[in-house]
Amino acid sequence: MSAVNRRDEETQRPAGADPGVLDAIPHREPFLFVDRVVERAEGRIVTERLVRADEPHFKGHYPGAPLMPGVLICEACFQTGAMLLSSAGAPPASGRSAGAPPAPDAGAPPASFELRHRGYLPHLERDGATYFITFRLADALPEPVLKKIESERWDIVKTAEQVGRDLTTEEKSRLDQLYSVRTEELLNAGHGACHLRDPRCARVVAETLQKWQGQRYELYAWVVMPNHVHAVVKPLPGNELSGVLHSWKSFTAKECNKILGGSGEFWQRESFDRLIRDDEEFLRRVKYTLDNPAVAGLLDWPWVGGAVGGAHTASAGEAPALHKPVLTRILEAKFRGMVVPGDLMQIEVTQEEKMGDAYVMNGKVSVGGKNVLRVKFIVAMLELSV
């Protein structure tokens, strides 16, 4: 076994795909040929696949001298391309621990909404609406800076209330900028103790977020980062966002303080919630949430999940349909080497052009830095019920 082409026993990962891979594409064993995502950027993705000796195709494909079938090497590219499309939308910004800041929404606010105050900040809420939520550990942001940001956000909303008008496009843009740019910069700095790096605390939060999925709310995407949490959620009829947030934060604060042997405030009092206005914003917020760990360099980060690539329907009580990339056509394939059990394949796929609901992709597979396949292919999107 070549040291160049194979991993050392001490560093070899257990066989099997990461949860993020299983969320992104509908393929499963024994027809799943991607283990994990290594890199992701706009129009480009890199994955890995550790080829195992016990894979069923080796029993009949050159027994005694097993070779990975070329069509399955191509399939690794197809599945990687499907994962790239599963995260379609605005690309993450490199180097930011919380992903690309959410883009300001210049559209009009919902026709009917209620302005509610949960403590210091104002919040827009509407029955049947979906929200992008962020809540942070108590020490995640320096208090003086946080109060300055919150004060400016409050002044913008209060001014509009006093004159009896809706927020202007410029005011809404400024509100988003105060959160998405300034606040995210502070979170990216890793301020505070980052208690959610402790897997015991992260597990408590992750399980709590998912506990009432489908009963009290629809949870489309979520991530537990070291010092904050993001979620895309829609409260179901009879449940208010404030109640959902209170139950999440109250229970997890008590449990995490027990784990850490601490007491007092665990979460910051205020959360940030953004009312999602259309399908485009829904996709952007889902991608923003799911991309956080990869962009932060948190490889194999287990505390993330949800519906990838969803198409959102704004009607109250109607869950979104999911679009999964599942149809593939080969345009051209050039093999330049072989793959055998023990090889670690690195699969790189870039998006070339869009044709209707289909995408032309370029794939490359390498082993130990040596290229073994180049393939051009088309992936199409199909709607699947979930």
Contacts in CASP RR format, 6 or more apart in sequence:
PFRMAT RR
TARGET T0000
AUTHOR 0000-0000-0000
METHOD contacts of the structure
MODEL  1
MSAVNRRDEETQRPAGADPGVLDAIPHREPFLFVDRVVERAEGRIVTERL
VRADEPHFKGHYPGAPLMPGVLICEACFQTGAMLLSSAGAPPASGRSAGA
PPAPDAGAPPASFELRHRGYLPHLERDGATYFITFRLADALPEPVLKKIE
SERWDIVKTAEQVGRDLTTEEKSRLDQLYSVRTEELLNAGHGACHLRDPR
CARVVAETLQKWQGQRYELYAWVVMPNHVHAVVKPLPGNELSGVLHSWKS
FTAKECNKILGGSGEFWQRESFDRLIRDDEEFLRRVKYTLDNPAVAGLLD
WPWVGGAVGGAHTASAGEAPALHKPVLTRILEAKFRGMVVPGDLMQIEVT
QEEKMGDAYVMNGKVSVGGKNVLRVKFIVAMLELSV
1 342 0 8 1.000
4 368 0 8 1.000
4 369 0 8 1.000
5 342 0 8 1.000
5 343 0 8 1.000
5 344 0 8 1.000
5 367 0 8 1.000
5 368 0 8 1.000
6 342 0 8 1.000
6 343 0 8 1.000
6 344 0 8 1.000
7 13 0 8 1.000
7 50 0 8 1.000
7 342 0 8 1.000
7 344 0 8 1.000
12 50 0 8 1.000
13 35 0 8 1.000
13 36 0 8 1.000
13 50 0 8 1.000
15 35 0 8 1.000
15 50 0 8 1.000
15 52 0 8 1.000
16 29 0 8 1.000
16 35 0 8 1.000
17 32 0 8 1.000
17 34 0 8 1.000
17 35 0 8 1.000
17 36 0 8 1.000
18 35 0 8 1.000
18 36 0 8 1.000
18 37 0 8 1.000
18 300 0 8 1.000
18 302 0 8 1.000
19 302 0 8 1.000
19 304 0 8 1.000
19 305 0 8 1.000
20 37 0 8 1.000
20 304 0 8 1.000
20 305 0 8 1.000
20 308 0 8 1.000
21 32 0 8 1.000
21 34 0 8 1.000
21 35 0 8 1.000
21 36 0 8 1.000
21 37 0 8 1.000
21 47 0 8 1.000
21 83 0 8 1.000
22 28 0 8 1.000
23 290 0 8 1.000
23 305 0 8 1.000
23 306 0 8 1.000
23 307 0 8 1.000
23 308 0 8 1.000
24 82 0 8 1.000
24 83 0 8 1.000
24 86 0 8 1.000
24 87 0 8 1.000
24 308 0 8 1.000
25 32 0 8 1.000
25 34 0 8 1.000
25 79 0 8 1.000
25 82 0 8 1.000
25 83 0 8 1.000
25 86 0 8 1.000
25 324 0 8 1.000
25 325 0 8 1.000
25 326 0 8 1.000
26 324 0 8 1.000
26 326 0 8 1.000
26 384 0 8 1.000
27 33 0 8 1.000
27 79 0 8 1.000
27 82 0 8 1.000
30 55 0 8 1.000
30 56 0 8 1.000
31 75 0 8 1.000
32 79 0 8 1.000
33 49 0 8 1.000
33 72 0 8 1.000
33 75 0 8 1.000
33 76 0 8 1.000
33 79 0 8 1.000
34 47 0 8 1.000
34 48 0 8 1.000
34 49 0 8 1.000
34 76 0 8 1.000
34 79 0 8 1.000
34 80 0 8 1.000
34 83 0 8 1.000
34 347 0 8 1.000
35 47 0 8 1.000
35 48 0 8 1.000
35 49 0 8 1.000
35 50 0 8 1.000
36 47 0 8 1.000
36 48 0 8 1.000
36 299 0 8 1.000
36 300 0 8 1.000
37 45 0 8 1.000
37 46 0 8 1.000
37 47 0 8 1.000
37 83 0 8 1.000
37 294 0 8 1.000
38 46 0 8 1.000
38 47 0 8 1.000
38 48 0 8 1.000
38 299 0 8 1.000
38 346 0 8 1.000
39 45 0 8 1.000
39 46 0 8 1.000
39 294 0 8 1.000
40 46 0 8 1.000
40 84 0 8 1.000
40 87 0 8 1.000
40 92 0 8 1.000
40 291 0 8 1.000
40 294 0 8 1.000
40 295 0 8 1.000
41 91 0 8 1.000
41 92 0 8 1.000
41 94 0 8 1.000
42 91 0 8 1.000
43 84 0 8 1.000
43 91 0 8 1.000
43 350 0 8 1.000
43 351 0 8 1.000
44 84 0 8 1.000
44 348 0 8 1.000
44 349 0 8 1.000
44 350 0 8 1.000
44 351 0 8 1.000
45 80 0 8 1.000
45 81 0 8 1.000
45 83 0 8 1.000
45 84 0 8 1.000
45 348 0 8 1.000
45 349 0 8 1.000
46 80 0 8 1.000
46 346 0 8 1.000
46 347 0 8 1.000
46 348 0 8 1.000
46 349 0 8 1.000
47 76 0 8 1.000
47 80 0 8 1.000
47 83 0 8 1.000
47 346 0 8 1.000
47 347 0 8 1.000
47 349 0 8 1.000
48 344 0 8 1.000
48 345 0 8 1.000
48 346 0 8 1.000
48 347 0 8 1.000
49 76 0 8 1.000
49 344 0 8 1.000
49 345 0 8 1.000
49 347 0 8 1.000
50 342 0 8 1.000
50 343 0 8 1.000
50 344 0 8 1.000
50 345 0 8 1.000
51 68 0 8 1.000
51 339 0 8 1.000
51 340 0 8 1.000
51 341 0 8 1.000
51 342 0 8 1.000
51 343 0 8 1.000
51 344 0 8 1.000
51 345 0 8 1.000
52 341 0 8 1.000
52 342 0 8 1.000
53 66 0 8 1.000
53 341 0 8 1.000
53 342 0 8 1.000
55 341 0 8 1.000
57 68 0 8 1.000
57 69 0 8 1.000
57 72 0 8 1.000
58 66 0 8 1.000
58 341 0 8 1.000
61 67 0 8 1.000
61 68 0 8 1.000
61 69 0 8 1.000
66 340 0 8 1.000
66 341 0 8 1.000
67 338 0 8 1.000
67 339 0 8 1.000
67 340 0 8 1.000
68 338 0 8 1.000
68 339 0 8 1.000
68 340 0 8 1.000
68 341 0 8 1.000
68 343 0 8 1.000
70 335 0 8 1.000
70 339 0 8 1.000
70 373 0 8 1.000
73 335 0 8 1.000
73 339 0 8 1.000
73 345 0 8 1.000
73 365 0 8 1.000
73 372 0 8 1.000
73 373 0 8 1.000
74 330 0 8 1.000
74 333 0 8 1.000
74 373 0 8 1.000
74 375 0 8 1.000
74 377 0 8 1.000
76 345 0 8 1.000
76 347 0 8 1.000
76 365 0 8 1.000
77 347 0 8 1.000
77 349 0 8 1.000
77 361 0 8 1.000
77 363 0 8 1.000
77 364 0 8 1.000
77 365 0 8 1.000
77 373 0 8 1.000
77 375 0 8 1.000
77 377 0 8 1.000
78 328 0 8 1.000
78 377 0 8 1.000
78 379 0 8 1.000
80 347 0 8 1.000
80 348 0 8 1.000
80 349 0 8 1.000
80 363 0 8 1.000
81 325 0 8 1.000
81 349 0 8 1.000
81 351 0 8 1.000
81 361 0 8 1.000
81 363 0 8 1.000
81 379 0 8 1.000
82 324 0 8 1.000
82 325 0 8 1.000
82 326 0 8 1.000
82 328 0 8 1.000
82 379 0 8 1.000
84 349 0 8 1.000
84 351 0 8 1.000
84 361 0 8 1.000
85 325 0 8 1.000
85 351 0 8 1.000
85 359 0 8 1.000
85 379 0 8 1.000
85 381 0 8 1.000
86 308 0 8 1.000
86 309 0 8 1.000
86 324 0 8 1.000
86 325 0 8 1.000
87 287 0 8 1.000
87 290 0 8 1.000
87 291 0 8 1.000
87 308 0 8 1.000
87 309 0 8 1.000
88 283 0 8 1.000
88 287 0 8 1.000
88 309 0 8 1.000
89 283 0 8 1.000
89 284 0 8 1.000
89 287 0 8 1.000
90 100 0 8 1.000
90 103 0 8 1.000
90 284 0 8 1.000
90 287 0 8 1.000
90 288 0 8 1.000
91 100 0 8 1.000
92 99 0 8 1.000
92 100 0 8 1.000
92 287 0 8 1.000
92 288 0 8 1.000
92 291 0 8 1.000
92 294 0 8 1.000
92 295 0 8 1.000
93 99 0 8 1.000
93 100 0 8 1.000
93 101 0 8 1.000
93 295 0 8 1.000
94 295 0 8 1.000
95 188 0 8 1.000
95 295 0 8 1.000
95 296 0 8 1.000
96 184 0 8 1.000
96 188 0 8 1.000
96 295 0 8 1.000
96 296 0 8 1.000
97 187 0 8 1.000
97 188 0 8 1.000
97 190 0 8 1.000
97 225 0 8 1.000
97 292 0 8 1.000
97 295 0 8 1.000
97 296 0 8 1.000
97 297 0 8 1.000
98 184 0 8 1.000
98 187 0 8 1.000
98 188 0 8 1.000
98 225 0 8 1.000
98 228 0 8 1.000
98 230 0 8 1.000
98 292 0 8 1.000
98 295 0 8 1.000
98 296 0 8 1.000
99 184 0 8 1.000
99 288 0 8 1.000
99 291 0 8 1.000
99 292 0 8 1.000
99 295 0 8 1.000
99 296 0 8 1.000
100 288 0 8 1.000
100 291 0 8 1.000
100 295 0 8 1.000
101 180 0 8 1.000
101 181 0 8 1.000
101 184 0 8 1.000
102 132 0 8 1.000
102 176 0 8 1.000
102 179 0 8 1.000
102 180 0 8 1.000
102 274 0 8 1.000
102 284 0 8 1.000
102 285 0 8 1.000
102 288 0 8 1.000
103 176 0 8 1.000
103 180 0 8 1.000
103 284 0 8 1.000
104 172 0 8 1.000
104 173 0 8 1.000
104 176 0 8 1.000
104 177 0 8 1.000
104 180 0 8 1.000
105 172 0 8 1.000
105 176 0 8 1.000
105 277 0 8 1.000
105 281 0 8 1.000
106 169 0 8 1.000
106 172 0 8 1.000
106 173 0 8 1.000
107 169 0 8 1.000
107 172 0 8 1.000
107 277 0 8 1.000
108 166 0 8 1.000
109 124 0 8 1.000
109 166 0 8 1.000
109 167 0 8 1.000
109 172 0 8 1.000
109 275 0 8 1.000
109 277 0 8 1.000
110 124 0 8 1.000
110 126 0 8 1.000
110 129 0 8 1.000
110 275 0 8 1.000
110 277 0 8 1.000
112 126 0 8 1.000
113 124 0 8 1.000
113 125 0 8 1.000
113 126 0 8 1.000
113 129 0 8 1.000
113 275 0 8 1.000
114 124 0 8 1.000
114 125 0 8 1.000
114 126 0 8 1.000
115 122 0 8 1.000
115 123 0 8 1.000
115 124 0 8 1.000
115 125 0 8 1.000
115 157 0 8 1.000
115 161 0 8 1.000
116 122 0 8 1.000
116 123 0 8 1.000
116 124 0 8 1.000
116 125 0 8 1.000
116 242 0 8 1.000
117 123 0 8 1.000
118 242 0 8 1.000
118 245 0 8 1.000
118 270 0 8 1.000
118 271 0 8 1.000
119 269 0 8 1.000
119 270 0 8 1.000
120 150 0 8 1.000
120 154 0 8 1.000
120 269 0 8 1.000
120 270 0 8 1.000
121 150 0 8 1.000
121 153 0 8 1.000
121 154 0 8 1.000
121 270 0 8 1.000
121 272 0 8 1.000
122 154 0 8 1.000
122 157 0 8 1.000
122 158 0 8 1.000
123 241 0 8 1.000
123 242 0 8 1.000
123 273 0 8 1.000
124 275 0 8 1.000
125 240 0 8 1.000
125 241 0 8 1.000
125 242 0 8 1.000
125 275 0 8 1.000
126 275 0 8 1.000
127 237 0 8 1.000
127 316 0 8 1.000
128 234 0 8 1.000
128 235 0 8 1.000
128 237 0 8 1.000
128 316 0 8 1.000
128 317 0 8 1.000
129 234 0 8 1.000
129 275 0 8 1.000
129 276 0 8 1.000
129 314 0 8 1.000
129 316 0 8 1.000
130 218 0 8 1.000
130 220 0 8 1.000
130 232 0 8 1.000
130 233 0 8 1.000
130 234 0 8 1.000
130 275 0 8 1.000
130 276 0 8 1.000
130 282 0 8 1.000
130 312 0 8 1.000
130 314 0 8 1.000
131 232 0 8 1.000
131 233 0 8 1.000
131 234 0 8 1.000
131 241 0 8 1.000
131 273 0 8 1.000
131 274 0 8 1.000
131 275 0 8 1.000
131 276 0 8 1.000
132 230 0 8 1.000
132 231 0 8 1.000
132 232 0 8 1.000
132 273 0 8 1.000
132 274 0 8 1.000
132 276 0 8 1.000
132 285 0 8 1.000
132 288 0 8 1.000
132 289 0 8 1.000
133 229 0 8 1.000
133 230 0 8 1.000
133 231 0 8 1.000
133 232 0 8 1.000
133 233 0 8 1.000
133 241 0 8 1.000
133 245 0 8 1.000
133 271 0 8 1.000
133 272 0 8 1.000
133 273 0 8 1.000
133 274 0 8 1.000
134 179 0 8 1.000
134 228 0 8 1.000
134 229 0 8 1.000
134 230 0 8 1.000
134 271 0 8 1.000
134 272 0 8 1.000
134 273 0 8 1.000
135 228 0 8 1.000
135 229 0 8 1.000
135 245 0 8 1.000
135 248 0 8 1.000
135 249 0 8 1.000
135 267 0 8 1.000
135 268 0 8 1.000
135 271 0 8 1.000
135 272 0 8 1.000
136 187 0 8 1.000
136 227 0 8 1.000
136 228 0 8 1.000
136 229 0 8 1.000
136 267 0 8 1.000
136 268 0 8 1.000
136 271 0 8 1.000
137 192 0 8 1.000
137 193 0 8 1.000
137 194 0 8 1.000
137 195 0 8 1.000
137 196 0 8 1.000
137 227 0 8 1.000
137 228 0 8 1.000
137 266 0 8 1.000
137 267 0 8 1.000
137 268 0 8 1.000
138 265 0 8 1.000
138 266 0 8 1.000
138 267 0 8 1.000
138 268 0 8 1.000
139 191 0 8 1.000
139 192 0 8 1.000
139 193 0 8 1.000
139 227 0 8 1.000
140 186 0 8 1.000
140 187 0 8 1.000
140 190 0 8 1.000
140 191 0 8 1.000
140 192 0 8 1.000
140 227 0 8 1.000
140 228 0 8 1.000
140 268 0 8 1.000
141 183 0 8 1.000
141 186 0 8 1.000
141 187 0 8 1.000
141 191 0 8 1.000
141 268 0 8 1.000
142 186 0 8 1.000
142 191 0 8 1.000
145 186 0 8 1.000
146 183 0 8 1.000
146 186 0 8 1.000
146 268 0 8 1.000
149 178 0 8 1.000
149 179 0 8 1.000
149 182 0 8 1.000
149 183 0 8 1.000
150 270 0 8 1.000
152 178 0 8 1.000
153 175 0 8 1.000
153 178 0 8 1.000
153 179 0 8 1.000
156 167 0 8 1.000
156 171 0 8 1.000
156 174 0 8 1.000
156 175 0 8 1.000
157 167 0 8 1.000
157 175 0 8 1.000
160 166 0 8 1.000
160 167 0 8 1.000
160 168 0 8 1.000
160 171 0 8 1.000
167 175 0 8 1.000
176 274 0 8 1.000
179 272 0 8 1.000
179 274 0 8 1.000
183 272 0 8 1.000
187 225 0 8 1.000
187 227 0 8 1.000
187 228 0 8 1.000
190 226 0 8 1.000
190 227 0 8 1.000
191 227 0 8 1.000
192 227 0 8 1.000
193 227 0 8 1.000
194 226 0 8 1.000
194 227 0 8 1.000
195 201 0 8 1.000
195 226 0 8 1.000
195 227 0 8 1.000
195 256 0 8 1.000
195 260 0 8 1.000
195 266 0 8 1.000
196 202 0 8 1.000
196 205 0 8 1.000
196 224 0 8 1.000
196 225 0 8 1.000
196 226 0 8 1.000
196 227 0 8 1.000
196 228 0 8 1.000
196 229 0 8 1.000
196 303 0 8 1.000
197 226 0 8 1.000
198 259 0 8 1.000
198 260 0 8 1.000
200 259 0 8 1.000
201 252 0 8 1.000
201 256 0 8 1.000
201 259 0 8 1.000
201 260 0 8 1.000
202 224 0 8 1.000
202 302 0 8 1.000
202 303 0 8 1.000
203 303 0 8 1.000
204 252 0 8 1.000
204 255 0 8 1.000
204 256 0 8 1.000
204 259 0 8 1.000
205 224 0 8 1.000
205 229 0 8 1.000
205 248 0 8 1.000
205 252 0 8 1.000
205 256 0 8 1.000
205 303 0 8 1.000
206 222 0 8 1.000
206 224 0 8 1.000
206 303 0 8 1.000
208 248 0 8 1.000
208 251 0 8 1.000
208 252 0 8 1.000
208 255 0 8 1.000
209 219 0 8 1.000
209 222 0 8 1.000
209 224 0 8 1.000
209 229 0 8 1.000
209 231 0 8 1.000
209 248 0 8 1.000
210 219 0 8 1.000
210 222 0 8 1.000
212 244 0 8 1.000
212 247 0 8 1.000
213 219 0 8 1.000
214 236 0 8 1.000
215 236 0 8 1.000
216 235 0 8 1.000
216 236 0 8 1.000
216 239 0 8 1.000
216 244 0 8 1.000
217 233 0 8 1.000
217 234 0 8 1.000
217 235 0 8 1.000
217 236 0 8 1.000
217 239 0 8 1.000
217 244 0 8 1.000
218 233 0 8 1.000
218 234 0 8 1.000
218 236 0 8 1.000
218 319 0 8 1.000
219 231 0 8 1.000
219 232 0 8 1.000
219 233 0 8 1.000
219 306 0 8 1.000
220 232 0 8 1.000
220 233 0 8 1.000
220 234 0 8 1.000
220 282 0 8 1.000
220 286 0 8 1.000
220 306 0 8 1.000
220 307 0 8 1.000
220 310 0 8 1.000
220 312 0 8 1.000
220 320 0 8 1.000
221 230 0 8 1.000
221 231 0 8 1.000
221 232 0 8 1.000
221 285 0 8 1.000
221 286 0 8 1.000
221 289 0 8 1.000
221 290 0 8 1.000
221 305 0 8 1.000
221 306 0 8 1.000
221 307 0 8 1.000
221 308 0 8 1.000
222 229 0 8 1.000
222 230 0 8 1.000
222 231 0 8 1.000
222 232 0 8 1.000
222 233 0 8 1.000
222 289 0 8 1.000
222 304 0 8 1.000
222 305 0 8 1.000
222 306 0 8 1.000
223 229 0 8 1.000
223 230 0 8 1.000
223 231 0 8 1.000
223 289 0 8 1.000
223 290 0 8 1.000
223 292 0 8 1.000
223 293 0 8 1.000
223 303 0 8 1.000
223 304 0 8 1.000
223 305 0 8 1.000
224 303 0 8 1.000
224 304 0 8 1.000
225 292 0 8 1.000
225 293 0 8 1.000
225 296 0 8 1.000
225 298 0 8 1.000
225 303 0 8 1.000
230 288 0 8 1.000
230 289 0 8 1.000
230 292 0 8 1.000
231 289 0 8 1.000
232 276 0 8 1.000
232 282 0 8 1.000
232 285 0 8 1.000
232 286 0 8 1.000
232 289 0 8 1.000
233 241 0 8 1.000
233 244 0 8 1.000
234 317 0 8 1.000
235 241 0 8 1.000
235 244 0 8 1.000
236 317 0 8 1.000
237 316 0 8 1.000
237 317 0 8 1.000
241 273 0 8 1.000
245 271 0 8 1.000
245 273 0 8 1.000
249 266 0 8 1.000
249 267 0 8 1.000
249 271 0 8 1.000
252 266 0 8 1.000
252 267 0 8 1.000
253 265 0 8 1.000
253 266 0 8 1.000
253 267 0 8 1.000
256 266 0 8 1.000
257 263 0 8 1.000
257 264 0 8 1.000
257 266 0 8 1.000
274 285 0 8 1.000
276 282 0 8 1.000
276 285 0 8 1.000
276 312 0 8 1.000
277 314 0 8 1.000
278 312 0 8 1.000
278 314 0 8 1.000
279 311 0 8 1.000
279 312 0 8 1.000
279 313 0 8 1.000
279 314 0 8 1.000
282 310 0 8 1.000
282 311 0 8 1.000
282 312 0 8 1.000
282 320 0 8 1.000
283 309 0 8 1.000
283 310 0 8 1.000
283 311 0 8 1.000
283 312 0 8 1.000
286 306 0 8 1.000
286 307 0 8 1.000
286 308 0 8 1.000
286 309 0 8 1.000
286 310 0 8 1.000
287 309 0 8 1.000
289 304 0 8 1.000
290 304 0 8 1.000
290 305 0 8 1.000
290 306 0 8 1.000
290 308 0 8 1.000
292 298 0 8 1.000
292 304 0 8 1.000
293 299 0 8 1.000
293 301 0 8 1.000
293 303 0 8 1.000
293 304 0 8 1.000
294 301 0 8 1.000
307 320 0 8 1.000
307 322 0 8 1.000
307 386 0 8 1.000
308 322 0 8 1.000
309 322 0 8 1.000
309 323 0 8 1.000
309 324 0 8 1.000
310 320 0 8 1.000
310 321 0 8 1.000
310 322 0 8 1.000
310 323 0 8 1.000
311 320 0 8 1.000
311 321 0 8 1.000
311 322 0 8 1.000
311 323 0 8 1.000
311 383 0 8 1.000
312 320 0 8 1.000
313 319 0 8 1.000
313 320 0 8 1.000
313 321 0 8 1.000
319 386 0 8 1.000
321 383 0 8 1.000
321 384 0 8 1.000
321 385 0 8 1.000
321 386 0 8 1.000
322 383 0 8 1.000
322 384 0 8 1.000
322 385 0 8 1.000
322 386 0 8 1.000
323 381 0 8 1.000
323 382 0 8 1.000
323 383 0 8 1.000
323 384 0 8 1.000
324 381 0 8 1.000
324 382 0 8 1.000
324 384 0 8 1.000
325 359 0 8 1.000
325 379 0 8 1.000
325 380 0 8 1.000
325 381 0 8 1.000
325 382 0 8 1.000
326 380 0 8 1.000
326 381 0 8 1.000
326 382 0 8 1.000
326 384 0 8 1.000
327 358 0 8 1.000
327 379 0 8 1.000
327 380 0 8 1.000
327 381 0 8 1.000
327 382 0 8 1.000
328 377 0 8 1.000
328 378 0 8 1.000
328 379 0 8 1.000
328 380 0 8 1.000
329 377 0 8 1.000
329 378 0 8 1.000
329 380 0 8 1.000
330 375 0 8 1.000
330 376 0 8 1.000
330 377 0 8 1.000
331 360 0 8 1.000
331 376 0 8 1.000
331 377 0 8 1.000
331 378 0 8 1.000
332 375 0 8 1.000
332 376 0 8 1.000
333 373 0 8 1.000
333 374 0 8 1.000
333 375 0 8 1.000
333 376 0 8 1.000
334 373 0 8 1.000
334 374 0 8 1.000
334 375 0 8 1.000
335 372 0 8 1.000
335 373 0 8 1.000
336 371 0 8 1.000
336 372 0 8 1.000
336 373 0 8 1.000
336 374 0 8 1.000
337 370 0 8 1.000
337 371 0 8 1.000
337 372 0 8 1.000
337 373 0 8 1.000
338 372 0 8 1.000
339 345 0 8 1.000
339 365 0 8 1.000
339 367 0 8 1.000
339 372 0 8 1.000
343 367 0 8 1.000
343 368 0 8 1.000
344 367 0 8 1.000
344 368 0 8 1.000
345 365 0 8 1.000
345 366 0 8 1.000
345 367 0 8 1.000
345 372 0 8 1.000
346 365 0 8 1.000
346 366 0 8 1.000
346 367 0 8 1.000
346 368 0 8 1.000
346 369 0 8 1.000
347 363 0 8 1.000
347 364 0 8 1.000
347 365 0 8 1.000
348 363 0 8 1.000
348 364 0 8 1.000
348 365 0 8 1.000
348 366 0 8 1.000
349 361 0 8 1.000
349 362 0 8 1.000
349 363 0 8 1.000
349 364 0 8 1.000
350 361 0 8 1.000
350 362 0 8 1.000
350 363 0 8 1.000
351 359 0 8 1.000
351 360 0 8 1.000
351 361 0 8 1.000
352 359 0 8 1.000
352 360 0 8 1.000
352 361 0 8 1.000
352 362 0 8 1.000
352 376 0 8 1.000
353 359 0 8 1.000
353 360 0 8 1.000
354 360 0 8 1.000
355 378 0 8 1.000
357 380 0 8 1.000
357 381 0 8 1.000
358 378 0 8 1.000
358 379 0 8 1.000
358 380 0 8 1.000
358 381 0 8 1.000
359 378 0 8 1.000
359 379 0 8 1.000
359 380 0 8 1.000
360 376 0 8 1.000
360 377 0 8 1.000
360 378 0 8 1.000
361 376 0 8 1.000
361 377 0 8 1.000
361 378 0 8 1.000
361 379 0 8 1.000
362 374 0 8 1.000
362 375 0 8 1.000
362 376 0 8 1.000
363 373 0 8 1.000
363 374 0 8 1.000
363 375 0 8 1.000
363 376 0 8 1.000
363 377 0 8 1.000
364 371 0 8 1.000
364 373 0 8 1.000
364 374 0 8 1.000
364 375 0 8 1.000
365 371 0 8 1.000
365 372 0 8 1.000
365 373 0 8 1.000
366 372 0 8 1.000
END
